[in-house]
Amino acid sequence: MFKGFVEFIRNQGVAGLAVGFILGGAVSKLVSAIVTDLINPLLGIFIGQAGTLKSAYLAIGPAKMMWGDFVSVLIDFLVIALVVYFGVKLLKLDKLDKPKQ
């Protein structure tokens, strides 16, 4: 039974998936810190928003439209997507997977 489990792990690439998942979480934290600590304050200066970009909002009556938080999360996503894309391309990881026959 244990031998079958080990074969499953080897054949399905579960170990590589686990490593990728862990590294993806670490890259996500790093990019979030860069966006929050470096990019957002610079954008805040350019758009005239004192403080951080996340606190920018548009008041419509009693409601607050938190557009700054949305823009911050969008920038975070775009930077992570670019890091992953260029990381895969530069390391040629897209060529590793062999089609199953």
Backbone as a chain_set.jsonl record, in Angstrom:
{"seq": "MFKGFVEFIRNQGVAGLAVGFILGGAVSKLVSAIVTDLINPLLGIFIGQAGTLKSAYLAIGPAKMMWGDFVSVLIDFLVIALVVYFGVKLLKLDKLDKPKQ", "coords": {"N": [[0.832, -1.191, 0.0], [1.917, 1.289, 0.818], [3.932, 1.499, -1.056], [2.513, 1.873, -3.414], [1.497, 4.408, -2.922], [3.846, 5.958, -2.904], [4.625, 5.617, -5.57], [2.502, 6.929, -6.812], [2.994, 9.569, -5.948], [5.441, 10.042, -7.25], [4.758, 9.68, -10.006], [2.744, 11.572, -10.477], [3.88, 13.996, -9.889], [3.636, 15.316, -7.45], [5.339, 16.197, -5.429], [6.838, 18.223, -6.669], [4.762, 19.995, -7.185], [4.039, 20.678, -4.566], [6.371, 22.005, -3.701], [6.353, 24.148, -5.508], [3.987, 25.392, -4.698], [4.617, 26.248, -2.089], [6.796, 27.98, -2.614], [5.45, 29.803, -4.221], [3.734, 31.017, -2.363], [5.631, 32.329, -0.785], [6.773, 34.104, -2.643], [4.526, 35.619, -3.194], [4.115, 36.957, -0.723], [6.456, 38.489, -0.644], [6.175, 40.122, -2.942], [3.825, 41.449, -2.252], [4.746, 42.959, -0.084], [6.581, 44.633, -1.403], [4.855, 46.049, -3.107], [3.122, 47.273, -1.225], [4.906, 48.715, 0.454], [6.651, 50.157, -1.217], [5.733, 50.75, -3.947], [2.997, 51.657, -3.686], [3.193, 53.98, -1.897], [4.669, 55.702, -3.589], [2.906, 55.982, -5.776], [0.861, 57.207, -4.368], [1.995, 59.723, -3.861], [2.149, 60.766, -6.459], [-0.565, 60.892, -7.222], [-1.536, 62.597, -5.395], [-2.519, 61.736, -2.974], [-2.382, 61.71, 0.37], [-0.561, 59.722, 2.669], [-1.14, 56.218, 2.493], [-1.917, 54.455, -0.542], [-3.947, 52.632, -0.258], [-5.806, 53.754, 1.47], [-7.288, 55.555, 0.019], [-10.391, 56.848, -1.044], [-13.729, 57.285, -2.394], [-16.309, 59.267, -1.519], [-19.695, 58.727, -1.534], [-22.496, 59.954, -0.643], [-23.465, 58.343, 2.308], [-21.861, 56.195, 1.81], [-18.659, 54.652, 1.255], [-16.486, 54.374, -1.365], [-13.966, 52.324, -1.777], [-11.647, 52.767, -3.634], [-8.886, 52.952, -3.692], [-7.894, 50.746, -2.261], [-8.716, 48.703, -3.964], [-7.197, 49.322, -6.29], [-4.655, 48.947, -5.25], [-4.642, 46.163, -4.677], [-5.008, 45.235, -7.267], [-2.617, 46.099, -8.503], [-0.836, 44.571, -7.004], [-1.591, 41.974, -7.836], [-0.945, 42.141, -10.609], [1.847, 42.523, -10.529], [2.685, 40.123, -9.297], [1.771, 38.3, -11.232], [3.406, 39.048, -13.408], [5.96, 38.467, -12.351], [5.781, 35.673, -12.024], [5.287, 34.897, -14.71], [7.615, 35.83, -16.125], [9.524, 34.503, -14.617], [8.982, 31.797, -15.17], [9.444, 31.811, -17.936], [12.152, 32.719, -18.145], [13.548, 30.779, -16.713], [12.952, 28.663, -18.227], [10.934, 26.854, -17.558], [8.588, 26.138, -18.723], [9.177, 24.292, -20.603], [9.691, 21.949, -19.33], [7.621, 20.116, -18.715], [6.572, 17.075, -19.955], [4.565, 15.795, -22.528], [2.056, 13.423, -21.7], [1.96, 10.072, -22.741]], "CA": [[0.0, 0.0, 0.0], [2.806, 2.449, 0.874], [4.655, 1.546, -2.324], [1.586, 2.483, -4.374], [1.428, 5.843, -2.615], [5.103, 6.544, -3.359], [4.551, 5.65, -7.032], [1.569, 8.009, -7.149], [3.718, 10.826, -5.74], [6.444, 10.167, -8.321], [4.133, 9.785, -11.322], [1.894, 12.752, -10.603], [4.644, 15.214, -9.65], [3.069, 15.979, -6.282], [6.41, 16.87, -4.688], [7.107, 19.48, -7.381], [3.613, 20.863, -6.951], [4.137, 21.186, -3.191], [7.455, 22.991, -3.669], [5.857, 25.323, -6.22], [2.977, 26.04, -3.865], [5.319, 26.924, -0.992], [7.53, 29.107, -3.19], [4.455, 30.783, -4.664], [3.31, 31.776, -1.182], [6.722, 33.215, -0.381], [6.864, 35.173, -3.648], [3.352, 36.47, -2.991], [4.383, 37.824, 0.426], [7.498, 39.43, -1.033], [5.603, 41.1, -3.869], [2.884, 42.278, -1.487], [5.532, 43.928, 0.681], [7.119, 45.624, -2.348], [3.757, 46.91, -3.548], [2.628, 48.059, -0.095], [5.914, 49.593, 1.052], [7.385, 50.969, -2.187], [4.956, 51.233, -5.094], [1.823, 52.43, -3.269], [3.521, 55.348, -1.462], [5.045, 56.517, -4.751], [1.675, 56.331, -6.48], [0.158, 58.17, -3.52], [2.596, 61.034, -4.084], [1.789, 61.234, -7.799], [-1.995, 61.217, -7.337], [-1.872, 63.576, -4.368], [-3.175, 61.086, -1.842], [-1.481, 61.614, 1.514], [-0.611, 58.402, 3.301], [-1.023, 55.101, 1.566], [-2.913, 54.367, -1.606], [-5.069, 51.81, 0.203], [-6.798, 54.537, 2.202], [-8.018, 56.445, -0.886], [-11.783, 56.469, -1.249], [-14.646, 58.254, -2.961], [-17.51, 59.268, -0.685], [-20.967, 58.973, -2.214], [-23.448, 59.927, 0.461], [-22.871, 57.68, 3.468], [-21.034, 55.058, 1.378], [-17.272, 54.892, 0.861], [-15.987, 53.512, -2.434], [-12.54, 52.169, -1.463], [-10.958, 52.524, -4.894], [-7.457, 52.819, -3.434], [-7.629, 49.359, -1.891], [-8.861, 47.921, -5.187], [-6.036, 49.578, -7.144], [-3.518, 48.318, -4.584], [-4.741, 44.716, -4.895], [-4.796, 45.028, -8.69], [-1.177, 46.235, -8.733], [-0.25, 43.381, -6.384], [-1.85, 40.857, -8.746], [-0.19, 42.314, -11.843], [3.274, 42.294, -10.268], [2.856, 38.685, -9.078], [1.61, 37.641, -12.526], [4.612, 39.309, -14.194], [7.074, 37.711, -11.759], [5.591, 34.265, -12.366], [5.449, 34.739, -16.152], [9.02, 35.958, -16.511], [10.264, 33.442, -13.943], [8.787, 30.568, -15.947], [10.096, 31.97, -19.242], [13.6, 32.82, -18.003], [14.077, 29.495, -16.243], [12.501, 27.676, -19.22], [10.146, 25.823, -16.879], [7.496, 25.722, -19.583], [9.677, 23.194, -21.449], [9.928, 20.765, -18.499], [6.532, 19.143, -18.753], [6.493, 16.226, -21.135], [3.193, 15.306, -22.715], [1.878, 12.017, -21.345], [1.619, 9.251, -23.908]], "C": [[0.875, 1.251, 0.0], [3.567, 2.623, -0.429], [3.791, 2.188, -3.408], [1.47, 3.986, -4.171], [2.678, 6.563, -3.118], [5.112, 6.64, -4.888], [3.617, 6.761, -7.506], [2.261, 9.368, -7.031], [4.712, 11.065, -6.879], [5.793, 10.432, -9.675], [3.364, 11.086, -11.508], [2.635, 14.055, -10.33], [4.148, 16.004, -8.448], [4.14, 16.735, -5.5], [6.748, 18.205, -5.346], [5.988, 20.483, -7.192], [3.669, 21.472, -5.557], [5.225, 22.247, -3.073], [7.011, 24.271, -4.358], [4.84, 26.1, -5.408], [3.626, 26.837, -2.738], [6.082, 28.14, -1.507], [6.58, 30.197, -3.682], [3.95, 31.632, -3.508], [4.368, 32.76, -0.728], [6.875, 34.379, -1.352], [5.699, 36.138, -3.48], [3.559, 37.435, -1.832], [5.417, 38.883, 0.084], [6.941, 40.517, -1.951], [4.607, 42.004, -3.151], [3.622, 43.337, -0.672], [6.099, 45.01, -0.231], [6.027, 46.593, -2.775], [3.297, 47.819, -2.42], [3.634, 49.098, 0.378], [6.613, 50.511, 0.063], [6.505, 51.578, -3.273], [3.784, 52.111, -4.665], [2.165, 53.825, -2.739], [3.941, 56.255, -2.622], [3.821, 56.922, -5.562], [0.853, 57.339, -5.69], [0.688, 59.579, -3.692], [2.133, 61.602, -5.425], [0.317, 61.59, -7.934], [-2.453, 62.177, -6.248], [-2.599, 63.013, -3.171], [-2.17, 60.963, -0.705], [-1.638, 60.251, 2.172], [-0.478, 57.313, 2.265], [-2.15, 55.12, 0.549], [-4.145, 53.593, -1.138], [-6.163, 52.619, 0.894], [-7.593, 55.491, 1.315], [-9.44, 55.938, -1.099], [-12.554, 57.619, -1.872], [-15.931, 58.158, -2.148], [-18.724, 59.617, -1.544], [-22.055, 58.823, -1.16], [-22.786, 59.281, 1.673], [-21.917, 56.534, 3.086], [-19.624, 55.519, 1.005], [-16.879, 53.873, -0.206], [-14.48, 53.454, -2.263], [-11.749, 51.827, -2.723], [-9.46, 52.339, -4.693], [-7.065, 51.397, -3.072], [-7.716, 48.456, -3.116], [-7.651, 48.092, -6.097], [-4.793, 48.915, -6.555], [-3.508, 46.811, -4.817], [-4.511, 44.39, -6.37], [-3.311, 45.118, -9.05], [-0.45, 45.014, -8.185], [-0.397, 42.176, -7.309], [-1.003, 40.956, -10.008], [1.302, 42.052, -11.648], [3.543, 40.807, -10.051], [2.741, 37.936, -10.406], [2.844, 37.845, -13.401], [5.812, 38.527, -13.669], [6.963, 36.235, -12.128], [5.835, 34.04, -13.853], [6.92, 34.779, -16.557], [9.896, 34.911, -15.821], [10.17, 32.137, -14.71], [9.527, 30.658, -17.276], [11.623, 31.98, -19.112], [14.24, 31.506, -17.57], [13.704, 28.341, -17.175], [11.731, 26.519, -18.566], [8.979, 25.347, -17.73], [7.891, 24.559, -20.49], [9.856, 21.89, -20.652], [8.859, 19.696, -18.631], [6.545, 18.381, -20.071], [5.045, 15.782, -21.307], [3.106, 13.813, -22.397], [1.398, 11.241, -22.567], [0.847, 8.025, -23.496]], "O": [[0.598, 2.188, -0.749], [3.821, 3.747, -0.862], [4.29, 2.961, -4.226], [1.359, 4.745, -5.134], [2.584, 7.648, -3.69], [5.563, 7.645, -5.438], [3.907, 7.45, -8.484], [2.127, 10.215, -7.914], [4.804, 12.174, -7.405], [6.233, 11.315, -10.412], [3.346, 11.638, -12.608], [2.064, 15.128, -10.524], [4.233, 17.232, -8.434], [3.866, 17.808, -4.962], [6.926, 19.209, -4.655], [6.235, 21.682, -7.054], [3.376, 22.655, -5.385], [5.027, 23.272, -2.42], [7.263, 25.365, -3.852], [4.834, 27.331, -5.427], [3.229, 27.969, -2.464], [6.022, 29.211, -0.904], [6.883, 31.384, -3.567], [3.759, 32.838, -3.661], [4.058, 33.884, -0.334], [7.082, 35.517, -0.929], [5.874, 37.35, -3.613], [3.215, 38.612, -1.943], [5.275, 40.042, 0.473], [7.213, 41.7, -1.75], [4.556, 43.204, -3.421], [3.174, 44.48, -0.581], [6.097, 46.185, 0.133], [6.238, 47.806, -2.805], [3.101, 49.015, -2.634], [3.263, 50.235, 0.671], [7.125, 51.555, 0.464], [6.533, 52.789, -3.491], [3.592, 53.195, -5.217], [1.481, 54.783, -3.1], [3.606, 57.44, -2.636], [3.708, 58.071, -5.988], [0.221, 58.222, -6.27], [-0.086, 60.536, -3.673], [1.768, 62.774, -5.517], [-0.024, 62.503, -8.686], [-3.63, 62.533, -6.188], [-3.236, 63.759, -2.427], [-1.212, 60.197, -0.803], [-2.737, 59.7, 2.219], [0.225, 57.477, 1.268], [-3.198, 55.727, 0.766], [-5.26, 53.873, -1.578], [-7.324, 52.21, 0.9], [-8.491, 56.174, 1.808], [-9.66, 54.745, -1.308], [-12.103, 58.765, -1.879], [-16.564, 57.104, -2.091], [-18.769, 60.663, -2.191], [-22.476, 57.715, -0.829], [-21.662, 59.636, 2.025], [-21.246, 55.973, 3.952], [-19.428, 56.628, 0.508], [-16.933, 52.664, 0.022], [-13.784, 54.422, -2.567], [-11.241, 50.713, -2.856], [-8.827, 51.624, -5.469], [-6.032, 50.897, -3.518], [-6.896, 47.554, -3.29], [-7.133, 47.107, -6.623], [-3.968, 48.379, -7.295], [-2.46, 46.244, -5.124], [-3.887, 43.379, -6.689], [-2.809, 44.298, -9.818], [0.453, 44.484, -8.832], [0.566, 41.444, -7.538], [-0.407, 39.967, -10.433], [1.945, 41.434, -12.496], [4.528, 40.28, -10.568], [3.533, 37.033, -10.674], [3.285, 36.91, -14.069], [6.592, 37.986, -14.452], [7.958, 35.617, -12.505], [6.521, 33.088, -14.224], [7.41, 33.881, -17.242], [10.903, 34.48, -16.385], [11.173, 31.444, -14.881], [10.167, 29.695, -17.698], [12.311, 31.317, -19.888], [15.339, 31.165, -18.007], [14.086, 27.194, -16.946], [11.86, 25.364, -18.97], [8.436, 24.269, -17.488], [7.025, 23.913, -21.081], [10.141, 20.845, -21.236], [9.165, 18.503, -18.655], [6.531, 18.97, -21.151], [4.379, 15.432, -20.332], [3.982, 13.038, -22.781], [0.541, 11.703, -23.321], [0.474, 7.216, -24.346]]}, "num_chains": 1, "name": "protein.A"}
